[in-house]
Amino acid sequence: MELLKNRIVHESAIVSQDILRLDSILNQQVEPALMMEIGKCFVERFKDAPITKIVTIESSGIPVAFAVAAQLNVPLIFARKKQTVVNDPDSYIERVPSFTKGIVTDIVISKQFLSKEDHVLIVDDIIANGDALKGLIRILEEAGSSIEGIGIVVEKAFQDGAKYLRESGFNVQSLVKIASLEEGKIKFVD
């Protein structure tokens, strides 16, 4: 997706050779038109899958996942990143490490929103090591839901998350793959 690559080149900030800040594109500012274009790309890539629900993790995955869900006219479910007193006590919970935050958190989805009949498309903003998505997959497997695919806006291909998921048999579709952030330059996978 050339539009997205161009935006990344001109608007992102390289924090280190492992971390890219995408605040004006995905993580703080959200442009509805861009999100809808990204959503269209995912809908096209997964057009043959019998998707009944879109699942993501709060918070940066929500705008993209919403764009996909709106175009497919299916519900969007997002895993919360912590258990609170208002969460349904009958929930799936997984502990996952966060690469960017350097902490371990819980991801939580109420059992009422997932079933064996669901055909799920997972959508997320960025994948590095993939730990959060691995936790989300464990929740979906426990619920008995079918995972039809995983849509990632930005894949850091120099880290193992997406590679691991592909090798595990999942259909992972990334709109942009970054090969390296070394020497303060963004290098894309061709």
N, C-alpha and C positions, 0 to 999 in steps of 0.2 A: 504494500500500500504506500505509494510514493508520497501522497499528501501527509501521511503520518510520519514517514521518514524525514521529510522536509521540516515538519514542525519540531521533531525531536532534535534535529541538527541545530535549528535556530533558537529553540526555547528551553531546552533542558540544561541542566548543570551537572557536570561530572564531579561528584563528591570525592570519589576515590576510584581506584581501578576496578572496584567491585560494585560501586553504588552510583546510580544515575538518578538525579532528582527530576521528576516530571510534573512539578506542581502546576504549571500553567496549562498542562494538557490532560492530566488524569487525576492528580492527587489533591488539589485544592480548588482549582478553577475548572469548571466543566462547561464546555460549549455544547449546547444541545445539537446543533447541526453536525458537529464533528462526531459526537456520540452516535447519532443516527446513521452516519456514513459507516462508522465502525460496525454498528449493529447489522447493517445491510451486508457487509463483508462476511460476517459470521453466519448470517442466514443463508447466504449463497453457498458457503463452504459446507454447511450441514443440512442442505435442502432435502436430502433423501432420508434423513433420520426422523423417526416418529417421535419427536420431542413433545413431552407433555408439561415439563417444568424446566425453568432455568434456575440454577443454584450458584451462589457466589458467597464470598466472605465479606463482611463489612470491613472497611467502609469504601475504599477506593474502587472496588469491583462493582459496586451498586449502579453507578450511572451507565456503564457499558452493558451490564447484565439487563438493566431496565430497557435499554434501547433494543436489545435482542428480543426480550420478552414481549415488548410492545408490538414489534413487527411480526412475531409469531402468534400473538394473541394467546399467550400462555402465562400462568402465574410465575412470579419471581419469588424465590425464597433466598434469604441471606442468613448465613450463620453469624450469630452474634459472637463477639470476642470475649465475653465474660458472662458468667452466671450471675443473675441479680434476683432480688426477691420477687420481681414481677414476672420472671421467666416461668414458663410451664415446668413444673417439677418432673413431668414425664417427658424428658428430653434426651436426645443423643448428645453426648459430651465427649470431646477428644482434646487431649492436651497436645499442643503443637508449639515448637520453637519458632520465633520470628527472626528472620535473617536481619532485617533492617532495624528492629528494635532491640535485638540482643536479649530477649526475654522469652519465657515460656508462658503461653496463655491457653485458656480453654476456648474452644469453639463449640457453640451450642445451637442445635435446631430442635424445635418441638417435634415430638413423634407424630403429632396430628397432621403435619404437612408433607410427610413422605410415606410412600407405600410400595408394595411389590408391583403395582400396576404402573408406576411412574417410569417414564423414559426421560432421563435427565441430561441436559447439556450444562456442563460446568463452564462458567465464564469468569475470567479474572483479569486484572490489569497487568500485572508483571509476574513473571516466574523467575526465581533465582534457584534456590535449592529444592523448592517444591514441597517443603515440609507442611505448610498449611493445606495445600491441595491433597497431600497424602492423608492428612487427618480428615479432610472433607470426604475423600473417597471411602475411608473406613466407615464414616457415618452412613454414606449412601449404601454401602455393601451391607451394613448391619440392618438397614431398613429394607433391604431386598430390592432396591430400585435399580433399574438398568442404566448404566452410564453410556450414553450414546456418543459422547465426545467431550473434549476439553478445548475451549477457545481462549487463547491468551493474546492480549493486545501486544505486549512487548516481552519477548523471550530473551533472557541473557544466556545465549548459547554457550558461553564460556563457563557457565555453572551447570551442574548436573541435573537440575530438576526436571526439565522437559525431556531430556534424554532418558532418564530413568522411567518416566511415565510412558514414553513411546516403547521402550524395551519391555515394559510390563503389559503391553498390548493395547494401550489406550490410543484413540485417534486424537492426537494433539495437533491443533491448527493454530499457529502463531502468525499474526499479521506482520510483525516486524521481528527480525532476529538480529541481535547485536552480537558480533563476534568478539569485540574487545573494547575496553575503555582505557587501554594503556596509553601512556604518554599524553593524557588529556584529550584524546581524540576518540570519537565514536566511529567504530568500524562495523559495518553491517555485513551479515552473511549474504552472499549473492544469491 
